Amino acid sequence: MTVTVIAGCISCGLCTEEFPNLFRMNDDGVAEAISPQVPAGKEGEARQAEEDCPVNVILTA
């Protein structure tokens, strides 16, 4: 499974606070995936982050 953050992040920090093993804030102050490949066993967390994002910019595949 992969996870990406597309354009439109509002820097609310929800994903980085809830799932710090999957997301971080980059130098521009917006969220990004630490790695596009979701670590084994973290697929549920990636899906939850996608669901929780208030602006729907987290995508899993």
C-alpha positions as CSV (number, residue, x, y, z in Angstrom):
1,M,0.0,0.0,0.0
2,T,1.1,3.6,-0.7
3,V,0.2,6.9,0.9
4,T,0.6,10.4,-0.5
5,V,-0.3,13.9,0.5
6,I,-1.5,15.9,-2.5
7,A,-1.6,19.7,-2.9
8,G,-4.0,21.5,-0.6
9,C,-2.7,20.6,2.8
10,I,-3.7,23.3,5.4
11,S,-1.0,22.3,7.8
12,C,-3.4,21.4,10.6
13,G,-1.1,18.8,11.9
14,L,-3.7,16.1,12.6
15,C,-1.9,13.4,10.6
16,T,1.5,14.2,12.0
17,E,0.1,14.2,15.6
18,E,-2.0,11.0,15.2
19,F,0.4,9.1,13.0
20,P,3.9,10.4,13.4
21,N,5.3,7.1,12.1
22,L,3.7,7.9,8.7
23,F,3.7,11.7,8.3
24,R,5.9,14.7,9.0
25,M,5.8,18.4,8.3
26,N,8.2,19.4,5.5
27,D,10.3,22.5,5.3
28,D,7.4,24.4,3.7
29,G,5.2,23.6,6.8
30,V,2.9,21.1,5.0
31,A,2.4,17.4,5.7
32,E,4.1,14.8,3.7
33,A,4.4,11.0,3.9
34,I,7.6,9.9,5.5
35,S,7.7,7.2,2.8
36,P,5.3,6.5,0.0
37,Q,5.3,2.8,1.0
38,V,3.3,2.2,4.1
39,P,5.1,-0.1,6.5
40,A,3.6,-3.6,7.0
41,G,1.0,-3.5,9.7
42,K,0.3,0.2,9.4
43,E,-2.2,0.0,6.6
44,G,-5.1,0.7,9.0
45,E,-3.4,3.8,10.2
46,A,-2.9,5.1,6.7
47,R,-6.6,4.5,5.9
48,Q,-7.6,6.2,9.1
49,A,-5.4,9.2,8.3
50,E,-7.0,9.4,4.8
51,E,-10.5,9.4,6.5
52,D,-9.6,11.9,9.2
53,C,-8.0,14.5,7.0
54,P,-10.2,17.6,7.1
55,V,-9.3,18.6,3.5
56,N,-9.1,15.1,1.9
57,V,-5.5,15.5,0.7
58,I,-4.2,12.1,2.0
59,L,-4.6,9.3,-0.5
60,T,-4.0,5.6,-0.1
61,A,-3.7,3.0,-2.8
